[in-house]
Every structure is written in structure tokens, then in C-alpha cells.
Amino acid sequence: MTEVPTVEMRLGYAASRLIRGGWQLAGGHGAVETARAAEDMVAFYDAGITTFDCADIYTGVEEIYGEGLRLLANQRGAEAAAQVKIHTKYVPDYDSLAELSPADVRRIITRSCARLGRERLDLVQFYWWNPEMPGVEKMAGYLATLQSEGQIDRIGVTNFDEARMAQVSGALDLMSNQVQFSLLDRRPKGAFAEWCRANDVSIIAFGVLAGGFLTDHWLGQPDPGFEFENRSLIKYRLIIEEFGGWDAFQVLLGTLRNIADRRGGDIAAIATRAMLDDPDVAACIIGARYARHLPRLLAALEVDLDDADRAEIEALQTAAPGPSGPVYGLERDKTGAHGRIMKYNLNEGAA
């Protein structure tokens, strides 16, 4: 089995380049066997995936990871559990932004520590729903205070564009930004990636497989439309529409399948490998509810792409009309199709 590579996001902070995502463990994607998901953390660790992503608003996931860390310590030792990085988030409710205080921030960060069973959080990724609402710099300062007190190791953001990163960079040492980034969604390329390079900010890509659309399952399938119970599928189906629609998406899948036929693996492996090869990407988050998905995740490490493969993919991306605009710009518009499916007040409800 090919070893999962690591990346030093900042001096003294290394993470596995494949990160197990926790969104699919949060409900809304079908029933979750929480005990099994926790137990499987040992298998992920054994496979070399030592970094796990979650959020304060992913109902139950911090608790699953906390139990998984306890099981890992029992089975592989405390040192093994200590090697695991847990990336969580701080996403205050949209309706609370105007009233947040240092005590509010401390309470949620302390709650995340308790759920995970750790005294210090490895990485807290901050999001601020409303750029028109004052206070984001002050909020960043509150997090920096908790960092100086030892409750947080590193601080990042999620879904901030370059202007919003610049807005908070004076208040904190920004290590990373987690953004949607895939063969379908190239909005982080260009000015965003340039800002990150210039300011030593690592890009963590989520949505690398577009919620499962970038897999062999969808090759040759008729357009399913937008009627899904799973909100993630609606989200990524909207991205496919921005890319040029279902027909353009099928051409991309066919191209990836042809590359897979030459290189081995499947469409998901090629899509993941292409993102790992992107010089702007530090790590990729891959949704995997259980360890049985590990062979599919690790298959990306077994394939190699050459310049001709990448050029073939890039030609289709260049021809695509979108998605365009700043990172998370489409989703930030509450009146648009992308923003209307978002849920904006999950933090206190997740308590």
C-alpha cells in the first residue's frame, strides 16, 4: 500500500494530505452508525490518514471523533492518539453575529474541546456569514486570545475570499483556508491562490469529488435534475450547472474515465490525484463515512498523471463558463440558488 504523504502547513504543524471529512457523519446523508464511525478511526490511522475534519455545526461529529480518539489511545497507545490532528470549525450563527462576545467564543471553543476530549484544539477554522456585518476582525482577535492562552494551536478560516482573509490577517496568524476546490470548481485559482502563496496560507480543498458526482456511478447517467433529499447533492448539482450543465459534465466524466483506463484506478482516483497534484493544494478532504471506503480513497495514491493527462482535463475546464467569481461568492448570496439551500443557524442548535 502506498504511504499517505504528509504536508507541513506551517513550521511544526504537519497533516496528512488526505483528510477524512466529517460532513457525511453529521446526518442528512442517511443513517449514521456512530459507534462504527468512531471505531473506524483506528483503521484510518493505520492506513496513514492521521488528519480528520469536522465542525462545531456538524451535529454529533466532534463527539464521534472524541470517542474515536479514546479507542485509538486504547488500541494503539496514547502517543498514536496524540499524533492525530482534528480540524474543527467555529461557525457562529448568522443571527448572532451582531451580539457575539468573548465569552460566547470561549464557550463554543471549550465545548469543542470537551466533545473531542482534548485540552487544546489542533486547528480552528473560522467562518463569518455576513461580510456586511461589522465585527469579523474583533472576532478573529477573540480567537487569537484563546490561542495565546493555549486552548487553540493553529487558526484558519473557511470559505473566506482573499479580501476577507486580508481583513482578518492583522488580528491573527492565519495558517489555512478550507475552500471548495475540484476539477469542476476552479474559483480558488488565480488571485485567491496568489494571495495564499504570498501570505503563507495553506489551501485545504473540500468537495474534491463534488459530493460523489465525480465518480464512475454518474458516467452515462441521465440528468437527475435538482430533486435530492441530500442537500449536498443539490449543492454540487448546482456547481455542475455552472460548469456548463449535465452534458458538459458527462464529457468531463468520459475524459476522466479514459485517463483511468490508461493509468489505472477509477474516475474518483483520477479526480483526487489531479487535485493532489495541483501546486496550490496542500491537502484534500475526502468524505468517507466508514473504513470500507479506504481502498477507494487510497487508490488516488496509486496512479500517476502526466502532462498530457492534465492538459486534456484543463482544456475542458478552460472551455467551461464557470463557476466564476470569488471563492464562495455564489453561496454567499442568500437570494441565489446556491445560497437558498444553506442553513445559517446551526451552532446553538448543535448544542
C-alpha positions as a Markdown table, in Angstrom:
| # | Residue | x | y | z |
|---|---|---|---|---|
| 1 | Met | 0.0 | 0.0 | 0.0 |
| 2 | Thr | 1.3 | 3.4 | -1.0 |
| 3 | Glu | 2.1 | 5.6 | 2.1 |
| 4 | Val | -0.2 | 8.6 | 2.6 |
| 5 | Pro | 2.0 | 11.7 | 2.2 |
| 6 | Thr | 2.1 | 14.5 | 4.8 |
| 7 | Val | 2.4 | 18.2 | 4.3 |
| 8 | Glu | 3.9 | 20.8 | 6.7 |
| 9 | Met | 1.2 | 23.5 | 6.6 |
| 10 | Arg | 3.4 | 25.6 | 8.9 |
| 11 | Leu | 6.6 | 25.0 | 10.7 |
| 12 | Gly | 5.9 | 22.4 | 13.3 |
| 13 | Tyr | 2.4 | 21.5 | 12.0 |
| 14 | Ala | 2.1 | 18.5 | 9.7 |
| 15 | Ala | -1.1 | 16.9 | 8.4 |
| 16 | Ser | -1.8 | 14.0 | 6.1 |
| 17 | Arg | -2.6 | 15.2 | 2.6 |
| 18 | Leu | -5.7 | 13.0 | 2.5 |
| 19 | Ile | -8.1 | 14.2 | 5.3 |
| 20 | Arg | -11.1 | 12.2 | 6.4 |
| 21 | Gly | -14.1 | 14.6 | 6.1 |
| 22 | Gly | -16.9 | 14.5 | 8.7 |
| 23 | Trp | -19.8 | 16.2 | 6.9 |
| 24 | Gln | -21.3 | 12.9 | 5.9 |
| 25 | Leu | -21.3 | 11.8 | 9.5 |
| 26 | Ala | -23.5 | 14.8 | 10.5 |
| 27 | Gly | -26.8 | 13.4 | 9.4 |
| 28 | Gly | -28.8 | 14.5 | 6.4 |
| 29 | His | -27.0 | 11.9 | 4.3 |
| 30 | Gly | -28.7 | 8.8 | 5.6 |
| 31 | Ala | -28.4 | 6.9 | 8.9 |
| 32 | Val | -25.0 | 7.0 | 10.6 |
| 33 | Glu | -23.7 | 4.2 | 12.7 |
| 34 | Thr | -21.9 | 6.4 | 15.2 |
| 35 | Ala | -20.1 | 3.6 | 17.1 |
| 36 | Arg | -18.8 | 2.1 | 13.8 |
| 37 | Ala | -17.7 | 5.5 | 12.6 |
| 38 | Ala | -15.7 | 6.1 | 15.8 |
| 39 | Glu | -14.2 | 2.6 | 15.7 |
| 40 | Asp | -13.1 | 3.1 | 12.1 |
| 41 | Met | -10.8 | 5.9 | 13.1 |
| 42 | Val | -8.3 | 3.3 | 14.1 |
| 43 | Ala | -8.4 | 1.8 | 10.6 |
| 44 | Phe | -7.9 | 5.3 | 9.0 |
| 45 | Tyr | -5.0 | 5.9 | 11.3 |
| 46 | Asp | -3.4 | 2.5 | 10.4 |
| 47 | Ala | -3.8 | 3.5 | 6.7 |
| 48 | Gly | -1.8 | 6.7 | 7.3 |
| 49 | Ile | -4.8 | 9.1 | 7.3 |
| 50 | Thr | -4.0 | 10.9 | 10.5 |
| 51 | Thr | -6.0 | 14.1 | 10.0 |
| 52 | Phe | -9.7 | 14.4 | 10.4 |
| 53 | Asp | -12.1 | 17.3 | 9.6 |
| 54 | Cys | -15.2 | 18.3 | 11.4 |
| 55 | Ala | -17.1 | 21.4 | 12.7 |
| 56 | Asp | -18.9 | 22.7 | 15.7 |
| 57 | Ile | -22.1 | 22.7 | 13.5 |
| 58 | Tyr | -21.7 | 19.1 | 12.2 |
| 59 | Thr | -24.1 | 17.5 | 14.7 |
| 60 | Gly | -22.5 | 14.7 | 16.6 |
| 61 | Val | -19.2 | 14.6 | 14.7 |
| 62 | Glu | -16.9 | 16.1 | 17.3 |
| 63 | Glu | -18.3 | 13.5 | 19.7 |
| 64 | Ile | -17.7 | 10.7 | 17.2 |
| 65 | Tyr | -14.1 | 11.8 | 16.8 |
| 66 | Gly | -13.7 | 12.2 | 20.6 |
| 67 | Glu | -14.8 | 8.6 | 21.0 |
| 68 | Gly | -12.5 | 7.5 | 18.1 |
| 69 | Leu | -9.5 | 9.2 | 19.8 |
| 70 | Arg | -10.3 | 7.3 | 23.0 |
| 71 | Leu | -10.5 | 4.0 | 21.2 |
| 72 | Leu | -7.3 | 4.8 | 19.3 |
| 73 | Ala | -5.5 | 5.5 | 22.5 |
| 74 | Asn | -6.7 | 2.2 | 24.0 |
| 75 | Gln | -5.7 | 0.2 | 20.9 |
| 76 | Arg | -2.6 | 1.9 | 19.6 |
| 77 | Gly | -1.5 | 3.9 | 22.6 |
| 78 | Ala | -1.7 | 7.5 | 23.8 |
| 79 | Glu | 1.2 | 8.5 | 21.6 |
| 80 | Ala | -0.7 | 7.4 | 18.5 |
| 81 | Ala | -3.8 | 9.3 | 19.5 |
| 82 | Ala | -1.7 | 12.4 | 20.2 |
| 83 | Gln | -0.4 | 12.2 | 16.6 |
| 84 | Val | -3.9 | 12.6 | 15.1 |
| 85 | Lys | -4.9 | 16.1 | 14.0 |
| 86 | Ile | -8.5 | 17.1 | 14.4 |
| 87 | His | -9.5 | 20.1 | 12.3 |
| 88 | Thr | -12.7 | 21.7 | 13.6 |
| 89 | Lys | -14.5 | 24.9 | 12.8 |
| 90 | Tyr | -16.1 | 27.9 | 14.6 |
| 91 | Val | -19.2 | 29.0 | 12.7 |
| 92 | Pro | -21.3 | 31.4 | 14.8 |
| 93 | Asp | -25.0 | 31.6 | 13.9 |
| 94 | Tyr | -25.9 | 34.2 | 11.3 |
| 95 | Asp | -28.4 | 35.7 | 13.6 |
| 96 | Ser | -26.0 | 36.0 | 16.5 |
| 97 | Leu | -23.2 | 37.9 | 14.7 |
| 98 | Ala | -24.1 | 41.3 | 16.0 |
| 99 | Glu | -24.1 | 40.2 | 19.6 |
| 100 | Leu | -21.1 | 37.9 | 20.0 |
| 101 | Ser | -18.8 | 38.4 | 22.9 |
| 102 | Pro | -15.5 | 36.9 | 24.0 |
| 103 | Ala | -17.5 | 34.7 | 26.5 |
| 104 | Asp | -19.6 | 33.3 | 23.6 |
| 105 | Val | -16.5 | 32.4 | 21.6 |
| 106 | Arg | -14.8 | 30.8 | 24.7 |
| 107 | Arg | -17.9 | 28.8 | 25.4 |
| 108 | Ile | -18.1 | 27.2 | 21.9 |
| 109 | Ile | -14.4 | 26.5 | 21.8 |
| 110 | Thr | -14.5 | 25.0 | 25.3 |
| 111 | Arg | -17.5 | 22.9 | 24.1 |
| 112 | Ser | -15.4 | 21.6 | 21.1 |
| 113 | Cys | -12.6 | 20.7 | 23.5 |
| 114 | Ala | -15.0 | 18.7 | 25.7 |
| 115 | Arg | -16.6 | 16.9 | 22.8 |
| 116 | Leu | -13.2 | 15.9 | 21.4 |
| 117 | Gly | -11.7 | 15.1 | 24.8 |
| 118 | Arg | -8.8 | 17.4 | 24.3 |
| 119 | Glu | -7.5 | 20.4 | 26.2 |
| 120 | Arg | -6.3 | 22.1 | 23.0 |
| 121 | Leu | -7.8 | 22.2 | 19.6 |
| 122 | Asp | -5.3 | 21.5 | 16.7 |
| 123 | Leu | -6.9 | 23.8 | 14.1 |
| 124 | Val | -10.0 | 26.0 | 14.4 |
| 125 | Gln | -11.3 | 27.2 | 11.0 |
| 126 | Phe | -13.4 | 30.3 | 11.4 |
| 127 | Tyr | -16.3 | 31.4 | 9.2 |
| 128 | Trp | -18.2 | 34.7 | 9.3 |
| 129 | Trp | -21.5 | 34.5 | 7.4 |
| 130 | Asn | -22.2 | 38.2 | 6.6 |
| 131 | Pro | -19.4 | 40.4 | 5.2 |
| 132 | Glu | -21.6 | 43.4 | 5.6 |
| 133 | Met | -21.8 | 42.8 | 9.4 |
| 134 | Pro | -19.1 | 44.6 | 11.4 |
| 135 | Gly | -17.1 | 42.6 | 13.9 |
| 136 | Val | -15.1 | 40.0 | 12.0 |
| 137 | Glu | -11.7 | 41.5 | 13.0 |
| 138 | Lys | -12.8 | 41.6 | 16.6 |
| 139 | Met | -14.0 | 38.0 | 16.4 |
| 140 | Ala | -10.6 | 37.0 | 15.0 |
| 141 | Gly | -9.0 | 38.8 | 17.9 |
| 142 | Tyr | -11.1 | 36.7 | 20.4 |
| 143 | Leu | -9.8 | 33.5 | 18.7 |
| 144 | Ala | -6.2 | 34.8 | 18.8 |
| 145 | Thr | -6.6 | 35.4 | 22.6 |
| 146 | Leu | -7.7 | 31.8 | 23.1 |
| 147 | Gln | -4.7 | 30.7 | 21.0 |
| 148 | Ser | -2.3 | 32.7 | 23.2 |
| 149 | Glu | -3.9 | 31.1 | 26.3 |
| 150 | Gly | -3.2 | 27.6 | 24.8 |
| 151 | Gln | -6.7 | 26.5 | 24.0 |
| 152 | Ile | -6.1 | 26.6 | 20.3 |
| 153 | Asp | -2.9 | 25.6 | 18.5 |
| 154 | Arg | -3.5 | 27.0 | 15.0 |
| 155 | Ile | -6.2 | 29.2 | 13.4 |
| 156 | Gly | -7.5 | 29.0 | 9.9 |
| 157 | Val | -10.6 | 30.2 | 8.1 |
| 158 | Thr | -13.1 | 28.5 | 5.8 |
| 159 | Asn | -14.8 | 30.0 | 2.7 |
| 160 | Phe | -13.0 | 33.4 | 3.0 |
| 161 | Asp | -12.0 | 35.0 | -0.3 |
| 162 | Glu | -8.8 | 37.0 | -0.5 |
| 163 | Ala | -10.3 | 40.3 | 0.6 |
| 164 | Arg | -11.8 | 38.7 | 3.7 |
| 165 | Met | -8.5 | 36.9 | 4.5 |
| 166 | Ala | -6.7 | 40.3 | 4.3 |
| 167 | Gln | -9.4 | 41.7 | 6.6 |
| 168 | Val | -8.5 | 39.3 | 9.5 |
| 169 | Ser | -4.9 | 38.7 | 8.8 |
| 170 | Gly | -3.8 | 41.6 | 11.0 |
| 171 | Ala | -5.6 | 40.1 | 14.0 |
| 172 | Leu | -4.3 | 36.5 | 13.8 |
| 173 | Asp | -1.7 | 34.3 | 12.3 |
| 174 | Leu | -3.7 | 32.6 | 9.5 |
| 175 | Met | -2.4 | 29.2 | 8.7 |
| 176 | Ser | -5.0 | 27.8 | 6.3 |
| 177 | Asn | -8.2 | 28.3 | 4.4 |
| 178 | Gln | -10.6 | 25.4 | 3.6 |
| 179 | Val | -12.5 | 26.1 | 0.4 |
| 180 | Gln | -14.4 | 24.2 | -2.3 |
| 181 | Phe | -11.9 | 23.2 | -4.9 |
| 182 | Ser | -12.3 | 20.5 | -7.5 |
| 183 | Leu | -12.0 | 19.8 | -11.3 |
| 184 | Leu | -15.5 | 21.3 | -11.5 |
| 185 | Asp | -14.9 | 24.3 | -9.3 |
| 186 | Arg | -11.7 | 26.3 | -10.0 |
| 187 | Arg | -12.6 | 29.5 | -8.3 |
| 188 | Pro | -9.6 | 29.3 | -5.9 |
| 189 | Lys | -7.2 | 29.6 | -8.8 |
| 190 | Gly | -5.8 | 33.0 | -9.7 |
| 191 | Ala | -5.9 | 35.9 | -7.3 |
| 192 | Phe | -7.1 | 33.8 | -4.3 |
| 193 | Ala | -4.2 | 31.2 | -4.7 |
| 194 | Glu | -1.7 | 34.0 | -5.3 |
| 195 | Trp | -2.7 | 35.7 | -2.0 |
| 196 | Cys | -2.4 | 32.4 | -0.1 |
| 197 | Arg | 1.1 | 31.8 | -1.5 |
| 198 | Ala | 2.2 | 35.4 | -0.7 |
| 199 | Asn | 0.9 | 35.1 | 2.8 |
| 200 | Asp | 1.9 | 31.5 | 3.7 |
| 201 | Val | -1.7 | 30.3 | 3.9 |
| 202 | Ser | -2.2 | 26.6 | 3.0 |
| 203 | Ile | -5.3 | 25.7 | 0.9 |
| 204 | Ile | -7.3 | 22.8 | 2.1 |
| 205 | Ala | -9.7 | 21.6 | -0.6 |
| 206 | Phe | -13.1 | 20.2 | 0.1 |
| 207 | Gly | -15.7 | 19.0 | -2.4 |
| 208 | Val | -12.9 | 17.3 | -4.3 |
| 209 | Leu | -15.3 | 14.6 | -5.6 |
| 210 | Ala | -18.3 | 17.0 | -5.7 |
| 211 | Gly | -20.3 | 15.1 | -3.2 |
| 212 | Gly | -19.8 | 11.8 | -5.2 |
| 213 | Phe | -20.7 | 13.2 | -8.6 |
| 214 | Leu | -17.0 | 12.8 | -9.8 |
| 215 | Thr | -17.3 | 9.0 | -9.7 |
| 216 | Asp | -18.0 | 6.3 | -12.2 |
| 217 | His | -21.5 | 6.0 | -10.8 |
| 218 | Trp | -22.7 | 9.0 | -12.7 |
| 219 | Leu | -21.0 | 8.3 | -16.0 |
| 220 | Gly | -23.6 | 7.8 | -18.7 |
| 221 | Gln | -26.5 | 8.6 | -16.4 |
| 222 | Pro | -29.4 | 10.8 | -17.4 |
| 223 | Asp | -29.7 | 14.2 | -15.8 |
| 224 | Pro | -31.3 | 13.7 | -12.4 |
| 225 | Gly | -32.3 | 17.3 | -12.1 |
| 226 | Phe | -32.2 | 19.0 | -8.7 |
| 227 | Glu | -34.6 | 17.0 | -6.6 |
| 228 | Phe | -32.5 | 15.3 | -4.0 |
| 229 | Glu | -33.2 | 14.7 | -0.3 |
| 230 | Asn | -29.4 | 15.1 | 0.3 |
| 231 | Arg | -28.6 | 18.9 | 0.4 |
| 232 | Ser | -25.0 | 18.2 | -0.6 |
| 233 | Leu | -26.1 | 16.7 | -3.9 |
| 234 | Ile | -28.2 | 19.7 | -4.7 |
| 235 | Lys | -25.2 | 21.9 | -3.9 |
| 236 | Tyr | -22.9 | 20.1 | -6.2 |
| 237 | Arg | -25.5 | 19.7 | -8.9 |
| 238 | Leu | -25.8 | 23.5 | -9.0 |
| 239 | Ile | -22.0 | 23.6 | -9.4 |
| 240 | Ile | -22.3 | 21.2 | -12.4 |
| 241 | Glu | -24.8 | 23.6 | -13.9 |
| 242 | Glu | -22.3 | 26.5 | -13.5 |
| 243 | Phe | -19.7 | 24.3 | -15.2 |
| 244 | Gly | -21.8 | 24.1 | -18.3 |
| 245 | Gly | -24.6 | 21.7 | -17.5 |
| 246 | Trp | -25.1 | 17.9 | -17.5 |
| 247 | Asp | -23.8 | 17.3 | -21.0 |
| 248 | Ala | -20.5 | 19.2 | -20.3 |
| 249 | Phe | -20.2 | 17.2 | -17.1 |
| 250 | Gln | -20.6 | 13.9 | -18.9 |
| 251 | Val | -17.8 | 15.0 | -21.3 |
| 252 | Leu | -15.6 | 15.6 | -18.2 |
| 253 | Leu | -16.5 | 12.2 | -16.7 |
| 254 | Gly | -15.8 | 10.5 | -20.0 |
| 255 | Thr | -12.4 | 12.1 | -20.2 |
| 256 | Leu | -11.6 | 11.1 | -16.7 |
| 257 | Arg | -12.7 | 7.5 | -17.4 |
| 258 | Asn | -10.4 | 7.4 | -20.5 |
| 259 | Ile | -7.5 | 8.6 | -18.3 |
| 260 | Ala | -8.4 | 6.0 | -15.7 |
| 261 | Asp | -8.3 | 3.3 | -18.4 |
| 262 | Arg | -4.8 | 4.3 | -19.3 |
| 263 | Arg | -3.5 | 4.9 | -15.7 |
| 264 | Gly | -5.5 | 2.5 | -13.6 |
| 265 | Gly | -8.0 | 3.3 | -10.9 |
| 266 | Asp | -11.3 | 4.9 | -11.5 |
| 267 | Ile | -12.8 | 8.4 | -12.0 |
| 268 | Ala | -12.6 | 9.2 | -8.3 |
| 269 | Ala | -9.0 | 8.3 | -8.1 |
| 270 | Ile | -8.1 | 10.4 | -11.1 |
| 271 | Ala | -10.1 | 13.4 | -9.8 |
| 272 | Thr | -8.4 | 13.2 | -6.4 |
| 273 | Arg | -4.9 | 12.6 | -7.9 |
| 274 | Ala | -5.4 | 15.7 | -10.1 |
| 275 | Met | -6.2 | 17.8 | -7.1 |
| 276 | Leu | -3.3 | 16.4 | -5.0 |
| 277 | Asp | -1.0 | 17.3 | -7.9 |
| 278 | Asp | -2.2 | 20.9 | -8.0 |
| 279 | Pro | 0.6 | 23.0 | -6.6 |
| 280 | Asp | -1.9 | 25.3 | -4.9 |
| 281 | Val | -3.5 | 22.4 | -2.8 |
| 282 | Ala | -1.9 | 21.4 | 0.5 |
| 283 | Ala | -4.4 | 18.7 | 1.4 |
| 284 | Cys | -7.7 | 17.2 | 0.1 |
| 285 | Ile | -10.7 | 16.4 | 2.3 |
| 286 | Ile | -12.4 | 13.2 | 1.2 |
| 287 | Gly | -15.8 | 12.2 | 2.6 |
| 288 | Ala | -15.7 | 8.6 | 3.9 |
| 289 | Arg | -18.4 | 7.5 | 6.4 |
| 290 | Tyr | -16.7 | 4.2 | 7.1 |
| 291 | Ala | -13.3 | 2.4 | 6.7 |
| 292 | Arg | -14.7 | 0.2 | 4.0 |
| 293 | His | -14.2 | 3.2 | 1.7 |
| 294 | Leu | -10.5 | 3.3 | 2.4 |
| 295 | Pro | -9.4 | 1.4 | -0.7 |
| 296 | Arg | -11.3 | 3.9 | -2.9 |
| 297 | Leu | -9.6 | 6.8 | -1.1 |
| 298 | Leu | -6.1 | 5.4 | -1.3 |
| 299 | Ala | -6.4 | 4.4 | -4.9 |
| 300 | Ala | -5.6 | 8.0 | -5.8 |
| 301 | Leu | -2.1 | 7.5 | -4.4 |
| 302 | Glu | -1.5 | 4.5 | -6.8 |
| 303 | Val | -2.0 | 6.5 | -10.1 |
| 304 | Asp | 0.3 | 9.0 | -11.8 |
| 305 | Leu | -0.8 | 11.6 | -14.3 |
| 306 | Asp | 1.4 | 13.1 | -16.9 |
| 307 | Asp | 1.3 | 16.5 | -18.6 |
| 308 | Ala | -0.9 | 15.2 | -21.5 |
| 309 | Asp | -3.5 | 13.9 | -19.0 |
| 310 | Arg | -3.5 | 17.3 | -17.2 |
| 311 | Ala | -3.7 | 19.2 | -20.5 |
| 312 | Glu | -6.7 | 17.1 | -21.5 |
| 313 | Ile | -8.6 | 18.0 | -18.3 |
| 314 | Glu | -7.5 | 21.6 | -18.4 |
| 315 | Ala | -8.9 | 22.0 | -22.0 |
| 316 | Leu | -12.4 | 21.1 | -20.7 |
| 317 | Gln | -12.0 | 23.4 | -17.7 |
| 318 | Thr | -10.9 | 26.3 | -19.9 |
| 319 | Ala | -14.0 | 25.8 | -22.1 |
| 320 | Ala | -16.4 | 25.8 | -19.1 |
| 321 | Pro | -18.3 | 29.0 | -18.5 |
| 322 | Gly | -18.0 | 28.7 | -14.7 |
| 323 | Pro | -18.2 | 28.6 | -11.8 |
| 324 | Ser | -16.9 | 32.1 | -11.7 |
| 325 | Gly | -16.4 | 34.9 | -9.3 |
| 326 | Pro | -14.8 | 34.9 | -5.9 |
| 327 | Val | -14.5 | 31.9 | -3.6 |
| 328 | Tyr | -17.9 | 31.2 | -2.0 |
| 329 | Gly | -19.4 | 34.2 | -3.8 |
| 330 | Leu | -22.3 | 32.2 | -5.3 |
| 331 | Glu | -23.0 | 30.6 | -1.9 |
| 332 | Arg | -22.8 | 33.9 | 0.0 |
| 333 | Asp | -25.8 | 35.3 | -1.9 |
| 334 | Lys | -28.8 | 34.3 | 0.2 |
| 335 | Thr | -31.2 | 35.2 | -2.6 |
| 336 | Gly | -29.5 | 33.0 | -5.3 |
| 337 | Ala | -29.9 | 29.3 | -6.0 |
| 338 | His | -26.7 | 28.4 | -4.1 |
| 339 | Gly | -27.4 | 30.5 | -1.1 |
| 340 | Arg | -31.1 | 29.5 | -0.7 |
| 341 | Ile | -30.2 | 25.9 | 0.3 |
| 342 | Met | -27.8 | 26.9 | 3.1 |
| 343 | Lys | -28.6 | 26.6 | 6.8 |
| 344 | Tyr | -27.4 | 29.6 | 8.7 |
| 345 | Asn | -28.1 | 29.0 | 12.3 |
| 346 | Leu | -26.8 | 25.6 | 13.3 |
| 347 | Asn | -24.4 | 26.3 | 16.1 |
| 348 | Glu | -26.6 | 26.8 | 19.1 |
| 349 | Gly | -28.9 | 24.2 | 17.7 |
| 350 | Ala | -26.0 | 21.7 | 17.6 |
| 351 | Ala | -25.5 | 22.2 | 21.3 |
